[in-house]
């Protein structure tokens, strides 16, 4: 059958066997739907073959863009294998397009200027002015004048229009996009369009920078303008980080949301990547580092509090707390129209003046209602800087405390933006505040205060203890693997530039290598330092490592003593890219045990199948960088078919005894693991995403206790160095080669002691309701019995009244008793009812859109007498599952700053039930749960949630935390709220 000339790739064929996830991808992707195809798959998953098969299915002429010439060559080789005898159908020459043409992004990276979107934005701005009745010349003159007279306003205009262009690249006019290109790029696009290209494959598409994205968008627009419908296929191992707004907007505009993700576990299960385990080693900063940080914290607290102690700073706090009545529904920062102590207002003619304290309390209530968190922070600061002020006496008792660092910075940012920046005469004050905060790692901008790399973060991220922790890991891995150890230790820098007076000891790869090469536990390991500018070996291993390295490079090398490290030698004669390949080969053959390098050199694109241990000392926590770095250990090792990789994160935590509140490395640890799949540490049969794949439940609890500075907590309880499962157990848990279903679900996991009630308050409430329910039944029954002994008229009346009283009072009391009794006796049923109430409330409030049935609950008996309730809604979409999991986590977890809370086992419908519970409540602690934020956004939804809770779970009272009078209630709720629970992604295996 002849091949359609317009679809030459239809004749291509693949003679091998597809992996399960590849076949699934081809079945699920529609290449003729007219929408971009966006696939995410890990290194080693066969993205090149997938891209070619998708292009072949469509059949149209194709262009492939790759980030490097090496990757371009892989595409050419794979394409020619599919084309079989039609070798001429594949080209890598930009001047001679073929049926499939493979190019590098760099070949089309020529644009008119370094800021192509700036030029386009200016052209759009000019067009807008022309539409507003200006001539093109007048529009251009106005823009030139604005740029000269108000550069900031001009830059804002360009920036906003550039962002709009990036968001809609795929919809831009072809002529406008092409106009921004260099003539050479236009010529290349002309050749591709004339050759009939309709399919555009973007390999490693997370590299789409501004100029590359612009050229691709121009090509798409040109193809569409010629009457053909282009298909864009994006392939990547990692999504770009939303933190880089420009790159992310380019990316999303061209490719849209992810159509299919091949998770790493699926490729491991298929047998195409090595099984692995993520592990965490926790270290304590050195005594010198802790002393430095304590001094820093004291200096920062004193400097910030001084700002609010006198003058305009104190007045600002007062204004936040004493909003004038005229501003209570408008601007929360508007200055009061009357100074404190002014004559009180009079409510209506002939009435007595109000007590001035009533006005103070009313203003406080308005301030907290308008901005609860801001008013709470202002109250805490005011109580410290003005303890004798009459206003302080009116503040809630729980607000009279030292403000947290976060609260202080929030106040300072608002003060600077609202009182300092708008006043031209206070320019010096603005600069003083900027310098003050810059010294402590915060940037004051016209958007507020933003954290940069402050000394706490820098010291913890670059702590000497981390280098020593790497030695601990290497010694542990050597004890298990022996001569099989092949380790990669990765840092951010060669040498860190911010040494804080020498405290950090020039952190980076150079320092790490020096410690590894001299530590008693690791000095016997043959290690090498490789960076873009430096190659070093330990002096004790130079006689064996240098000759082997010379043989691999095919050149003579020399070594000289290092001026900054007596135990190391600097290797000369290794210039060029060949050193990385030579080190990889030595590591594979056992000539080296450890490579120390930087993320820039080894974080992406470096492949050495022998590497089985990664030690991550970097501070990067984006999903793309973290996943790329973990991918270095996952290649199959031909020399060790049973290879299992260990990926270690080294985290520096401040001990619970430290006066500092900040724990930036703990937050970084969570971010690093948030997007990583791995074996559930407590239930290896599950694949989960998040910290559960690196820390057991007990260690996660220990981490929370350390962060909360709980009595008796310690870093030893968090560290996982001494309890690593054997590699054989890890490999067995992966079930490599078994059939699987890589369907992702969001599972909300709640863990509870097996024989304790969900809410301990229910015990007292149940007993009270039981007594009163018995009385409500026994009392009327006794009177009814007496009525039979009385004469007929009196007996009938008494009997009727007895029956009426019993009928009215007994059912509500018995119903409330049954619900509280269930909370005591049947925790799983209570949890299931809570889940159903949450799902129903989310559905009724429009926060979820799936028509799925109610949540399902799977209860398992855990260790140490616990139960594990796994709540999920498999039929719902992932977005709805995430919303439900987050809401259940809010109900089960610690209370922070919700708008509404439920007080459990109080309230309860009719007044007699409420009275019984109130009386019982005097002898028991109070328990609260947060109303989920998505449900509490509207009062009507919160009320509906409260009503459903009382019907299906048990008695409760709804509180809205809107004013200062509720600060004490919020403080109590924070101390008592939360009983367990966290939402997480779980991969279900068939």
N, C-alpha and C positions, 0 to 999 in steps of 0.2 A: 504494500500500500504506500503510495507516494506521500512524502511529508509535505505539509503545507509550508510554502516558502516563507510565509509571514510568521511561522511558529517552528523554527528549525530545531529547537531544543526538545521537541516532542519525541524525536528519535533516540534520545540519549537513554541509557539504561544502566542500572546498577545490578551487578551479578552476584553480590554478596548477600549476607543475611542482616536485616535491620535489627537493632536492639529494640526492646519492647517500648521504651519511651520514644524512640525515633519513629516507630510505626504509629504510635499513639499520636504524636505530633502531626504527622502527615495526614492522619485520619481527621484530626480536629480542626485543621487550618484550611480555610477557604481562600485560595489564591485568586479567585475571580470575583470577590465581593466588593472590590473597589476601595478597600480600606487597607492601611498599612498592616504588615504582619510583624509582630514584635515578639521575639523569642529570647528568653534568658536561660542559659545553660552553662554549667561549670566547665573549666578547662578539662579536656579529655572526654567530653560528652559527644564529640562528633558534630560540632556546629557547622563545620565546613560542608560535610556531606548533607546535612539537613538543608542548608541554604541552597546547595546545588540541586537537590531533588525537588525543592519547592519551585525553583526557577524552571527546572525541566518540566514539571507538571503544568506550569502555565505555558511554556513553550516559546515565549517571546524572547527577542534578543535582549541580552543582559549585560550590565556593567557591574563589576564588583569593586568596591573600594576597601582597601585594607590599610592598617596603620604602618606597616613596615614592608620592606622588599622581601624579607624572609617569609612573612605570612602571605604576601602576594604570590610567591613561588609555590606555596602549598596549594593555593586555590588553582593555579594553572595546572599543577600536576594532577590534582583530584579531578578537575574538569576534563582533562584529556583522557583520563581513565573512563569516565562516563561517555565521552564522545566516541571512544573506540577508534575506528579508522579515520574519523574526521578530525585529524590533528589540526588542520588549518582553521577549524572552527573556533579555536581558542587563541587569544592574543594577549600579550602584556605590553604591547606597543601603543602609546597614546595616539600615534600618527596613523595607525592601521587598525581600526576597530574590527572585530570579528563577531561571530554569533555570541560568544561570551568574551568580554574584555576585562581583564583584571588590572587595576591601577592602584596606586597608593593615594592616600588622601593628599600627600604633599604635592602630587602632580597637578592638583587643581587648587592649590592654596594661594594662587596669585590674585590679589585684589588691588584696587586703586590705592587703598590706604590701610594703615594699621587698625583703623576703627571703621570698618565698613558700615556698621549699623549706625554710627554717628552721622555718616553722610546720608544714609537713607532717612534717618530721623529728621535731619535738617530739611531734606527735600519734602518730606511729609508735612512738616511745620509750614514750609513756604506754601505748599498747596492749600493748606487750611486757611492761610491768610488771603490767598487769592480768592478762595470761596467766600471770604468775608469782604469782597468788593475792593481788594487791592490789586494793583497790577503786579506781575512777577518782579519787576524792578523795584517797586515799592516794598514788596515783601522781603526781598533780599536786603534792601537798605535797612529796613526795620530790624531784621535779625542781626546785621552787622552792628547796628547801634546798641542793641540790647546786650550783645556779647561784650562790648567795650564798657558800657555803663554799669551793668549788673551781671557780672560773670556767673554769680551763683544762680540767679534766676534762669539764665540761659542754659547752664549745665543741667538744672532740674528739668527744664523742658526737653532737652535732648535725651536725658536719661529716661524720662517717662515714655517718650515715644519710641526709644530703642527697645524698651521692655515690651511695649505693645507689639512691635514688629517681631520680636523673638517669639512671642506667644502665638503668632499667626503666620509663621513663615510659610507653611504649606498652602496658604490661601492668598499669598501676595501675587501681584501682577508680574508676569514674566518679564516685561520690558523694564520695569522698575528694578527688579532684582538683577537682571543682566547688566544694567547700566552701571552698577557698583563694581563690576568685575574688571579685571585687567584684560586687555585685548587677547593675550595668550589663553586665558581661561575661556573667553568667549569662543575662540577658535576651536578649542577642545570640545566645548559643549555643542558647537555646530556639527562637528564630525560625529559625535555620538547620536545626536538627534537625526542627522541625515542617514546614519547607519540603521535606523529603525529601533533603537534601544527603547524598551518599555518597562523592563524590570531592573530595579536598582537595589543591589545588595550592599548593606553597610555592615562590614565586619568590625567587631569591637566598637560598636557604635557609641559607647560611652565616651569615646574620644572626640565627639563632634564639637569642635571649638567653633567660635564665631565665624571665621572665614571659611572653614570646611562646610559648616551648616549652611552658609549663604550660597555656596556653589551648588550643593546638593539641592537646595530649595529652588535655585534657578533652573537646574536641570529638570526637576519635576514640573515646574511651571512651563518650561519650553515644550516638553513632551505633551503636556495637556493642551497647550496652545496650538499644537499641530494636529489636534483632533484625536489623540490617542490617550488611553487611560493608564497612567503609570502605576506600577506596583512597587512599593518600597518595603524591603525586607530588612529588618534590623536584627542583628545577632550580637549578643554580648554575654559575658560571664557575670557582670555586675552592673547594676543600675547606677547612674551618677548620683551624687549626693545632692539633695535639694538645697544644701547649704550654699552651693555655687549657683546662684539664681540664674545667671546668664546661660551657663552650660545646660542646666536643667530645663530651662524654657526652650532652648534650641532643640533639645532632645525630644521633649514631649510634643512640641509642635509638629515635628516631622514623623514621629512614630506612635504617638498616643500611648495609651495604657498597655501593659503587658498582656499579650494574648495567650501566651503559654510559658510557664516556667518549668524547666527540668531541674528539680532539686538535686543537690549533691547526693543525698542518700539513695535516690533512685539509681544513680550511676554506680554507686558503691554496691548496691544490691545486685545490679546487673553483672558486676565483676570487672568493670572497666576503670574503677578507681580503687585505691587501697582503703580498707576500713580504717577508722580513726577514732580518737577520743580527744575532746577538749578538756584541758586541765588548768587549774589555777594555783599559783604559788603566791602566798601573801607574805610580805616582808615588812618589818618595822624600820622607819627611818633611823639614821644614826643619832646618837645623843647630840652631836654638834648641829645636825639639821633641825632637830626638835627645838633646841635652844634658840636657834635663829628664827624659827617660825613663831615661837611664843613671843619673842620680842616684837616681831612684825605685827602680830595680832593686837598687842597692847598699844602700839603706836597708832595703828589704824583706828581703833576704837576711840582713843583720846582725840585724834584729829577730827573725826566725824562728829563726835558729841560737842566739841568746841564750836563747831559751826552753828549749832542750834541753841547754844547756852545763852546768848545775848542778842539784842538788836533784832534785825530783820528775820534772823533764823527762828528765834522764839516767837516773834509775831506771826510768822508763817504757820507754825504749829498751832497757835491759838486760832488762826483763821480756819484751818482745816477742821478744828473741833467745834468752832462756834460759827457755823454758817448762818448768815442772816436769813431771815424768813423770806425775803424777796428773791434770794438766790437758791432756795432749797430745791427748786424744781428746774434750775437752769445750770449755771456754772458752779461746780463744787468748790472752785478755788477763788471765787469772787470775793474781794475784801468786804468785811462787814460794813454796813452803812452806819452803824453806831458803835462806838467803842464800848468795851465791857464796863458795866456799871452805869450806863446811860439810863435815862428814865424808862421805866417799864411801860409796855404798851397797855392800852385800855381796850377791853373787848366790849364795845358797844356803849352807848350813852347811858349814864346812870349806874354803871357797874363799878365795883371796887377794882382798883389796880391789882394786877397779878403780882404774886411774889416774884422778885427777881430770880430766885433760884429756879422757878418754873421755866423761865425763858432760857436759862443755862441748860437745863435738862432737855428742853424741847430742841435746842440747837444741837446738842449732842446726839439726840435721837435722829435728827435729820442728817447729820454728818455720817453716822454709821449706816443709815438706810441708803445713802447715796454711794458710799464706797466703804464697805465694811473693813477690808484689809488695810486700806490707806488710813482710815480713822484709827484702827487698832494700832498701827505702827506709830502714828502721831501721838496717841495717848501714852504709849510706852515711853517714847522719847521725852515727852513733856513731863512725865512723872519723874524722870531722872534729872533733867536740867532745871526744873522748877518745882521742887518738892513742896515749897511753902506757898505756892500760888493758890488762891482760893479755888481756881478751876480744878486743880489736882484733886482736891477733896471731893469734887463731884464725879470724878472718873470712877468707873467700876474697879473694884479691888483687884480683879485679875489682870487689869491693864497696867497696874502700878508695878512694873518690872523693867528690867533692862531690855531694850529692843535687840532683836537679832541683827546680825550683819546684813542680811538680806533686807530687812525692814529699814535699816538705817540708809542703805544705798538707794532704796526706792524713794525715801523721803528726800534725800539729797538730790536725786535726779529731778524730781518734781519742783523742788525749791529752785534749782538752777535754771530750769526751763521757764518757770512761771514768774520768777521774781528777779533773776539776775540777767538772763540773756535778753529779755525785751528792753532793758534799761541801758541806753548807750553810755551813761555815766558809770556803769558798773562793769565795764569791759575788763578792767584789771581784776575784779573779783572773779569773773568768769575764767580768766586765764589762771588765777590762783587755784581755783577748784580743779581745773583740768590738770594742772601740774601735781596737785596733791593726790588725785586719784591715779594718775599715771605712775607715780612712784609706787603705788600698791597694786598695780595690775588692773586698773579699771580705766575705761575710756569714756569721757564725758563728751557727748556729741549733741547735735540739735534734735536727736531722737530720745535722749536720756542717757542713763549710765549703762554701759555694756562691759561685761567682764572680758578682759584679755588674758594673757598668760601672766597671772599674778605670781608673786613669790611662792605662795603655798602650792599652787599647781606646778610651777616650774621645779621646785625642790622635790616634790613627791614624784613627778614624772621622771626626773633625772637623778633620783637618789642613788648614792653609792650602794645602798642595800640591795638595789635591783641587780646590780652586777654580781654581787655576792650570791644573790638568789639564783642567778643563772648558773653559778658554779654548783650550788646545791642540786639543781635539776640535772646538770650534766653528770654529776657523781651518781645520782640515783639512776639515771638512764644507763650509764656505763655498767652499774651493778646488775642490771637486768639483761642488757643486750650484749655486753662484752665487746668483742671485736666488730659486731654488727653496727655499733653506734655510728650514725652519720647525722650530725647536728648542724643546724643553721641558727645563729643568734643574730637577730636583726635589731638595729637601733634607728633613731631618726636622723642623726647627724654623724659626721666624722668627728667633729669636736663642737660641742655646744658653745655658742657665743656668749651666753648670759651666765656668768659664773658667780654673780653676787659676791664680789670681793674674794673670790677663790673658794667659797664654801662648797660649791659643787665639784670642784676638782676637774673642770673642763670636761663635763659629761659627754658621752658619745662613744662611737665604735672604738676609738683609740684607747679610751680608758677601760672599756669593757674587755677588750682583748688583753690589755696589760694585766688585769685582775685574773682573767681566765688562765693566762699563761703562767701566773706565779702562785695561784692558790694551791694549797697543799693537796686538795681533793682533785684538782683538774690539771695540774701542771704536766702530768704524764701524758695527757691527750695531745695528739699532733694537731695543733690549731694554726690557723692563718687568718690574718686581717686583710680584707680586700675592699677597697673603696675606689672611687673614680680617680683618686690622686695618690693613694698610699697602699703599699703592700708590705706587710710585716710578718715575720715568723719568729717563734721563740728561739732564743739562742741555743737552747739545749737540743732542739730538733733540726737545727740548720743543716747538719751533715747529711740527713736523710731527705728532708723536704726540698732543699734547694736543688740537688741533682735531679730529683724526680720532676720538679717544676721546669727545669731547664730542658729536659727531654721532651716534655709535653709541648713546650713553646718552640723547640727547635733552635734555641739561642742560648748563649752563655749569660748567666746572671751573676751579679755580684751582690754582696750584702755589707752594709755598714752599720756600726752601732748607732742606736737612736739617742739623741741628746736628752729626751724626756723619759726614756725607759731603758734602764740598764739591762733588763732581761730580754729585750727584743732587738731584732736586726731589721733594718730597712732594706728591702729588696730593690735593686736597681736593674733597669733594662726590661721592664714589663709594660712599657707604654703600649696602648692600643687595646682593642676589645678582646684580644686573644686570651688574656689572663683569666677572664671569667670562665671560658670554655675549658681552659687547662685545669683550673681548680675543680670544676665539675667532674672532669674525668678522673682526677686524683681522688676525689671524694668517693666516686663510684668504685674505684679499684681498691680502696682501703689505704691509699697513701696518705690520706688526711682523715681526721676524725671530726673536726669542728671548723666551720667557716663563720667568721664574724664579719658582718657587713652592714650596709645601710639599706633602708627601705627603697631609696631611689634606684639602687643597683639590683637588688634581689627581690623587691616586693611584687613585681609584675613581669611576666615574660621569661623569667629564668626557670629552666626546667632541668632538674637533676633527679632522675627517678630513685636514686639511692637514698635521698634524704628521708629520714624517718622520725626526726625530732626537730620541732620548731620551738624556739624560745623568743617570744615577742616582747621586746623591751620598748616598743614605740608608744608614742602618745596619740597616734592617729586612731580614730574610732568610727570613721565613716564606714558604711556598709560595703562600698566598693573596695576601699583599701584593705579592710579587714578580710574580706572574702578572697581577694587576690593573694594576700599574704598566706592565708591558710592553704591555698591551692598549691603552694610549693612542696608540700609533703605528700600529696595525694596520688602522684603518678605511680603506676605499678612498677615494681623493681624486678627485672628479669632474674637478678641474682638472688632474690629472696621472695619466692612466690607467696609466702605466707606473711608478707609485710603488713604491719599495723603501725600507723602513724600516731604520734603524740604531739598535740599542739598546745603549748604552754603559754599562758598569759601571766606575767609577773606584775603584781599590784602592790603598791606601797600604801599602807593604811596607818593613820595616826592611832595610837593606842587610846583606849577609852578614858585614860587618865589625863589626856591632853586637854588644855583649856580651849583649843580651837574647835569650832563647829564644822568647818569645811572638811570634806572628804572627796576632793575632785577625782582621785584615782578610782574610788568606788563607783562614782557616776560613770567614769570612762569604761570601767569593767562591764557595767550593764549595757552601755551603748555598743561596745565591741561585740557582745554576744547576742544582742537583740535580734540580729538577722541571720545568725548561724544555726544551722540544723545539726543535731547530734543525738546520740543515745541518751535517753532519760536516765539520769544517774541513779534514781530510785527504782525505776521500772524499765530495765533495758529492752524490753520488748516494744517499747514505744520510741518513736522518733519525735523530738520536740525542738522547738525553736526558742532560744533564750538561755538565761543563766541556769535553768534546770538541767541543761546538757553539760554543765561544767561543775556545778556544786550540788551536793546532796541537799535534801530538805533540811537536815540538821545544820549543815554549814550555811545555808541561806538564812536560817533563823539566827545562827551565831553572827552572821554579817549584820543583820538588822539590829541585833543587840549591841554590837560594837558601835554602829552608827548612832544608836540612841543612847550610848554611854550607860547601858544598863549595868547595875551592880553585878560583879562576878563575871562579866563578859571579857573575852580575851581574843587576841588574834589567832592563837593556836586553834581555837574552835572553828575558824574559817578556813585555814590552810589545808590544802589537799595533798601535800607532798608525801605524807607518810601512809596514805591510804589509796594508792592507785591500783585498780584491778589489773591482773596480769593481761598481757597482750592477747594471749590465747583466749581468755574469756571475752575480751572485746570482739575479737574476730568471730567467735561463736555467736555472740549476741546479734551481729549484723545479718546472719543467715544468708551469706553471699550465695547467689545463684538460685535462691528460692523465688517463686512467683510473688508478685506484689501489686498493690494498687496504691499509687502515690497521691492519693486524694488528701488534701489538706483540710483540716477542720480546726476551729477554735474551741478549745476545751477549757472550761472554768473548773478548776480543781479546788475543792474545799476539804481540808483535813481536820478531823476532830477526834478527841478521845472517844472511844467506842461507847462507853456507858455513862456519859455525862450529857446533860441537856444542852441544846444549842444556846439557850439563854438561861443562865442560872437563876435569874429573877423569877422564872416560871415556877420554881419549886415552892417558894413562899406564896406566890399568887394562886397556885393550884390548891394548896392546903386551905387558904382563906376561902376561895370559891367553893371548895368541897364542903366546908363547914356551913357556909351560908346557903348553898344549894340544898343541903340536907335539911337545914332549918326551914327553907322555903317550901319544901315538900312535907316535912314532918309536922310543922305547925298547922297548916290548913287541914292536913289529914286528921290530926287530933281534934281540931274543932269540928270537923265533919263527923267524927265518931261521937262526939258529945251531942251533936245536933239530933242524933237518932234517939237520945234519951229525953229530949225536951218535948213539950207539947207540939202538936203539928204546926201551928203558925210560926212560933218562935224557932222551932227546929228547922223548918223549911228556909226561913230567912237566913239563919246562921249557916246552914249547909250551903245555900247558894253563895253567900259571901265567902265562905271558905274555899269553895271551888273556884270562884272568880280570882281570889288572891293567889291561889296556887297556879292558876292558868296564866296570870299576868307576870308574876315574879319568877316562877321556876324556870321556864324555857330559856330566857336570856342568861340566867346564872349557870344553868347546866351547859348551855352551848359554850359559854366562855370557859367553863371548867374543862370541858372536853378538849378545847383547843390548847389551853395551857398544859393540860396533862399529856397531850401528844408531844408537845415540845420537850417534856421531861422524859417520856418513855420512848419516843420514836424520832430520833434526830434525822434519819434519812427522809422520812415523810415530811418533816418540817422544812428541810432544805429543798425538797422537790416543790413544795407549795410556794416557798419564797421564789424559786426560779420561775414558776408559772406566773406568779403575780408580776414579776419584773418583765417577763416577755409580753404579757398582756398589756401592761402599762406602756411599754415601748411601742407596741403596735397601735394602741389607741391614740397615742400622742403623735403618731406619724414619724417616729424616729427610726423604725425599721419598716421594710417594705415587702419582706418575704411573706408568702402565704403558708409558711411551714406550720406544722402542728406545734403543740406545746413542747417544751424541753424534755429530753429524756435524762434519766438519772441512773448511773451505774455505780453501785456501792461495793467497795472491796474492803476486806479486812486488812489493815496495814500492820506494820511492825509496832511493837511496844503498846499494844492495846488501842490502836487508832483505827478509825475508818476513813476511807478516802472516797469522797463523792465526786464523780466525774460527770459534770453537767454539760450537755451539748445539744445542738440543734442541727443535725447533719443535713437536713433538707434546705436550710436557709443559705443565702449567699454569704460569701466571706465577710463582706462589709457589715451585714446584719449580725453575723456571728461575733464579729469584733465588738460591735455596739453592745450586744447582750453580755459578752464576757466582761467588758469594762464595767457595765452596770452592776453585775453580780459581784465583781471585785470590790466596787465601792461599798456595797451593802455589807459584804463580809470583812472588808479590810478596815484599817485605822481611819478614823474621822479626821478630816483636814479642815476645809472651810466650806461646807455645803450651805446652800440656802435654806434647806429644810432638813430636820432630823426627826426620826420616830423614837419616842421613848417607849420601850417595850414593857408590856404587862402593866400598863396604866390606861386610863380611859376605858373604853369598852361599851359604848352604846348607851343603854338606859342609865338614868342617874343612880339607880341602886347598885348596878354593876360597877360603875365608876367609884361609888362610895366605898364599896367593899375593897376594891383594888387600892384606893388611896389609903385606907386604914392599914392594909397589909404592907403598903409601900413604906410606911414609917419604920419598919423593922428590917428593911433590906436595902442593899445598894441599888442604884439606878443604872439602867443599861440603855444605850442609844445605838441606833444605826443611821447611817446617812441615807437620805433619799438621793438616788443617782442623779447626777447633774443634768443629764438629758431629760429626765422626767421632771426635775424640779425647776426647769426653766420657766414654766408657766404654773401659776398657782392652781388653776383648775386641774392640771394633770397631777400635781402633788396631792390634791384632795382626793382625786379618784384613786390614786395609788394607796393612800391611807385607808380609804374605805375597803378596797379589795384586800388589803393586809388584814384588817380586822375580821373579815369574813373567812378568809382561807388560812391565815397563819395564827392570829391571836390578837388580844386587846393591845392597843397602842394609842399614844397621843402624838399628834403632829405639832411640831414647834417650828416657827419661822424665825431664823436668826437674823433679824434686821436692825437691831438697835443696840446701844450700849448695855441696856438692861439684860440682854441675852449673852453678854460676854461670859458671865459666870457659868451659864448653861453650856455654852460652847466649850469652855475649859473643862467642865465636868464630862461632857460628851467625849472630848478628845482623850480623857484619861480612861474612860470605860468602854468606848466603842471599839468595834472590830473583834471578830472571833476567828477568822481564818480566811483564806481564799485568795486566788490570783488567777487571772485569765492568761492563757498561753496557747500558742499554735501547736497542734499535735498532728503528726502524719499517721494516718491509719494504714496498716499493712493488712493485706488479705491473707 
